[in-house]
Amino acid sequence: MNDIHQTFAQQGLVRPRDGRVLGGVCAGLGRRFGLAPWTARLLFVLLLMVIPGSQILAYPILWILMPSEETVGVRPSPVPPTPAT
């Protein structure tokens, strides 16, 4: 399972801490493909309408396979400190 998590993490498929609604799968997919989380969620729902039942299986599988940011050590870029006056 760690090999799968490493492969997904190397390709940028991680579930972010911020922007999660349920498991962070759509937010992670959106981040990977350069989409806003809500756009990715909307496309996920639209795909459900085209191919009924596909997301009911895909979402939990991706939730298990996609590592969380905490587990792979991916951190958002740090914000530079503001100088004190």
BAGUGU-359900 format. One record per atom (N, C-alpha, C): x, y, z; residue in three letters. Coordinates in steps of 0.05 Angstrom, whole numbers, padded with zeros to 5 digits, always signed. Layout:
# residues N
XYZala
...
END
This chain:
# residues 85
+00017-00024+00000met
+00000+00000+00000met
+00017+00025+00000met
+00041+00024+00013asn
+00058+00047+00014asn
+00069+00054-00014asn
+00073+00033-00030asp
+00082+00038-00058asp
+00061+00053-00074asp
+00036+00046-00070ile
+00015+00060-00084ile
+00013+00089-00074ile
+00015+00093-00048his
+00014+00121-00037his
+00037+00137-00048his
+00061+00125-00049gln
+00084+00140-00060gln
+00081+00147-00089gln
+00070+00129-00105thr
+00065+00134-00133thr
+00046+00156-00137thr
+00024+00156-00122phe
+00004+00177-00124phe
+00016+00204-00115phe
+00032+00204-00093ala
+00044+00228-00083ala
+00064+00240-00103ala
+00079+00223-00117gln
+00098+00232-00137gln
+00084+00245-00160gln
+00060+00236-00166gln
+00045+00248-00188gln
+00028+00271-00180gln
+00029+00279-00154gly
+00014+00302-00144gly
-00014+00296-00136gly
-00021+00271-00133leu
-00048+00263-00125leu
-00048+00258-00095leu
-00052+00280-00080val
-00054+00278-00051val
-00079+00292-00042val
-00090+00283-00020arg
-00114+00296-00009arg
-00105+00319+00009arg
-00111+00344+00002pro
-00102+00367+00018pro
-00116+00369+00045pro
-00103+00383+00063arg
-00116+00388+00089arg
-00138+00409+00086arg
-00132+00429+00070asp
-00151+00451+00066asp
-00168+00446+00042asp
-00194+00453+00044gly
-00212+00450+00021gly
-00227+00424+00021gly
-00224+00408+00042arg
-00239+00383+00043arg
-00268+00387+00050arg
-00285+00372+00038val
-00313+00371+00045val
-00319+00344+00058val
-00311+00323+00045leu
-00315+00296+00056leu
-00287+00284+00061leu
-00275+00274+00040gly
-00249+00262+00044gly
-00226+00277+00031gly
-00232+00296+00014gly
-00211+00312+00001gly
-00204+00301-00026gly
-00218+00281-00036val
-00211+00269-00062val
-00215+00289-00085val
-00238+00302-00086cys
-00243+00322-00107cys
-00224+00346-00105cys
-00218+00355-00081ala
-00200+00377-00077ala
-00172+00369-00087ala
-00164+00344-00081gly
-00138+00335-00090gly
-00136+00332-00121gly
-00158+00321-00132leu
-00159+00319-00162leu
-00158+00347-00175leu
-00174+00365-00163gly
-00174+00393-00173gly
-00147+00406-00172gly
-00133+00402-00149arg
-00107+00414-00146arg
-00087+00402-00167arg
-00089+00376-00171arg
-00071+00362-00190arg
-00075+00372-00218arg
-00100+00377-00226phe
-00105+00385-00254phe
-00110+00415-00257phe
-00104+00431-00236gly
-00105+00460-00238gly
-00133+00471-00237gly
-00151+00457-00224leu
-00179+00467-00221leu
-00185+00474-00193leu
-00204+00492-00189ala
-00214+00498-00163ala
-00228+00474-00151ala
-00228+00471-00125pro
-00242+00447-00113pro
-00271+00445-00121pro
-00285+00468-00122trp
-00314+00466-00129trp
-00318+00459-00158trp
-00300+00467-00175thr
-00301+00459-00203thr
-00297+00429-00206thr
-00278+00419-00191ala
-00273+00390-00192ala
-00297+00374-00182ala
-00310+00385-00161arg
-00334+00371-00149arg
-00357+00372-00169arg
-00360+00395-00183leu
-00381+00397-00203leu
-00377+00378-00226leu
-00352+00375-00235leu
-00346+00356-00256leu
-00351+00328-00247leu
-00345+00322-00222phe
-00349+00295-00211phe
-00379+00289-00211phe
-00395+00308-00203val
-00424+00303-00203val
-00435+00301-00231val
-00425+00317-00249leu
-00434+00315-00277leu
-00427+00288-00289leu
-00404+00278-00282leu
-00395+00252-00291leu
-00414+00230-00280leu
-00423+00234-00256leu
-00442+00216-00243leu
-00468+00214-00259leu
-00476+00237-00270met
-00501+00238-00286met
-00497+00223-00312met
-00473+00225-00324val
-00468+00212-00349val
-00464+00182-00346val
-00448+00174-00326ile
-00443+00146-00320ile
-00453+00139-00292ile
-00478+00132-00289pro
-00489+00128-00262pro
-00475+00106-00247pro
-00469+00112-00222gly
-00457+00092-00204gly
-00427+00091-00204gly
-00415+00104-00224ser
-00386+00102-00226ser
-00372+00115-00203ser
-00382+00138-00194gln
-00369+00152-00172gln
-00374+00139-00145gln
-00395+00124-00143ile
-00401+00110-00118ile
-00378+00090-00112ile
-00366+00079-00133leu
-00343+00061-00130leu
-00317+00077-00130leu
-00315+00096-00148ala
-00289+00110-00152ala
-00281+00127-00128ala
-00300+00141-00116tyr
-00293+00159-00094tyr
-00281+00144-00070tyr
-00294+00123-00060pro
-00281+00109-00037pro
-00255+00096-00044pro
-00252+00086-00068ile
-00227+00074-00077ile
-00205+00095-00077ile
-00211+00119-00089leu
-00191+00140-00089leu
-00185+00151-00061leu
-00205+00151-00044trp
-00201+00160-00016trp
-00181+00142-00002trp
-00182+00116-00008ile
-00163+00097+00004ile
-00136+00099-00009ile
-00135+00102-00035leu
-00109+00102-00049leu
-00094+00128-00048leu
-00108+00151-00047met
-00095+00177-00047met
-00085+00183-00019met
-00059+00188-00015pro
-00049+00194+00011pro
-00057+00222+00019pro
-00059+00227+00045ser
-00064+00253+00056ser
-00038+00269+00057ser
-00040+00295+00057glu
-00016+00312+00059glu
+00000+00306+00084glu
-00014+00300+00106glu
+00000+00294+00131glu
+00017+00269+00129glu
+00008+00249+00114thr
+00023+00224+00114thr
+00047+00224+00095thr
+00047+00241+00075val
+00069+00241+00056val
+00088+00265+00062val
+00080+00282+00080gly
+00098+00304+00087gly
+00097+00327+00068gly
+00077+00328+00051val
+00074+00351+00033val
+00063+00374+00049val
+00077+00396+00048arg
+00068+00420+00062arg
+00063+00442+00042arg
+00043+00459+00048pro
+00039+00482+00030pro
+00063+00501+00032pro
+00067+00516+00011ser
+00090+00534+00011ser
+00088+00553+00035ser
+00110+00557+00049pro
+00109+00575+00073pro
+00105+00603+00065pro
+00092+00618+00083val
+00087+00646+00079val
+00111+00661+00092val
+00124+00678+00077pro
+00147+00692+00089pro
+00138+00709+00112pro
+00154+00711+00133pro
+00146+00727+00156pro
+00146+00757+00149pro
+00128+00771+00162thr
+00127+00800+00157thr
+00146+00813+00177thr
+00161+00833+00167pro
+00180+00847+00185pro
+00166+00862+00207pro
+00177+00861+00231ala
+00165+00876+00254ala
+00173+00905+00252ala
+00155+00922+00259thr
+00162+00951+00258thr
+00161+00963+00285thr
END
